[in-house]
Amino acid sequence: MIEINNLVKNYGSKFALDDISFKVAKGEIVGFLGPNGAGKSTTMNILTGYLSSTSGEAKVGGIDILENPNEAKKLIGFLPEQPPLYIDMTVEEYLNFVYDIKACKLKRDAHIEEVMKVTKIDDVRHRLIKNLSKGYRQRVGIAQALIGNPPVIIFDEPTVGLDPKQIIEIRTLIKKLGKNHTVILSSHILSEVQAVCDKIVVIDKGKLVANDTAENLSHNLSADHKLTVQIEGPTKEVKSLLEQIPQMVEVHLNRTIDKTIGEYELNAQEGCDIRREVFKRMAARNYPILLMRSSELTLEEIFLKLTTGDFYGNIDNGGAAR
């Protein structure tokens, strides 16, 4: 549904986008991530027709946004970080106004009624937008993006400034929209992306650094030098045996299960596969290994490993990241 091919945007010698390519299939919800200044907003502005590229292609539904912007824009609903609302209008007046601007061909009353029902704003249709809560304003912003029933919806920070209940409501709405639309979600809230998205695209310094599911990224970036193990045996002795492995950096007892089984996080020197050594030492003492797996990375760790080459998740006793 969306196709980015060798997209470049430069300002003189500075490249905001440097030859990025990715695709978003019909019906996918894709999280679009990147540090500040990575080129995320530039990509979204090109996709929505607000900015031209230096070279490359950006296609929506097979239509090049640069060659035929009017036709391509008909396929896109866009919610910017600051929703484009006219606060002195009622909700229903505003959606009728958007309907006219988009020159929508669908039956007016039935379509606007459907959009209000989907976004759950039909109960505030006669209220002035300026009197609505931030959560309801965000819903109105989503509603305007849905006018015309575009197959592609692009959200830029849709839950910024909302309270936890409102965030859950907007996430649920986005997942529901993903059943009938292709969705791109740009957000700095990584847990939000992980909860909602089928796939994640990460850019850094104008370059594409990842394009996969969170599960695959975690698996591919995890290494055998970080393990989670469950071992049956006296925890003090097991921990001591594990710490004696020459390549071992740190052994942490996470929890005990039924008093006889310990779950341990093992951190060895990078590049060292300690699995065989762990097995040999436990087998020598007849301590069964009930579980052994590479420690999975959180989305925060994945993001920081891709964009900085390091992990954020190491927390010291004061609660600050090292």
Buried (B, 14 or more C-beta within 10 A) or exposed (E): BBBBBEBBBBEEEEBBBBBBEBBBEEBBBBBBBBBEEBBBBBBBBBBBBBBEBEEBBBBBBEBBBBEEBEEBBBBBBBBBBEBEBEEEBBBBBBBBBBBEEBEBEBEEEEBBBBBBEBBBBBEBBEBBBEEBEEBBBBBBBBBBBBBBBBBBBBBBBBBBEBEEEBBEBBBEBBBEBBEEBBBBBBBBBBEBBBBBBBBBBBBBBBBBBBBBEBEEBBEEBBBBBBBBBBBBBEBEEBBEBBEEBEEBBEBEBEEEEEEEBBBBBBBBEEEBEBBEBBEEBBEEEEBEBEEBEBBBBBBBBBBBBBBEEEBBEEEEEEEEEE
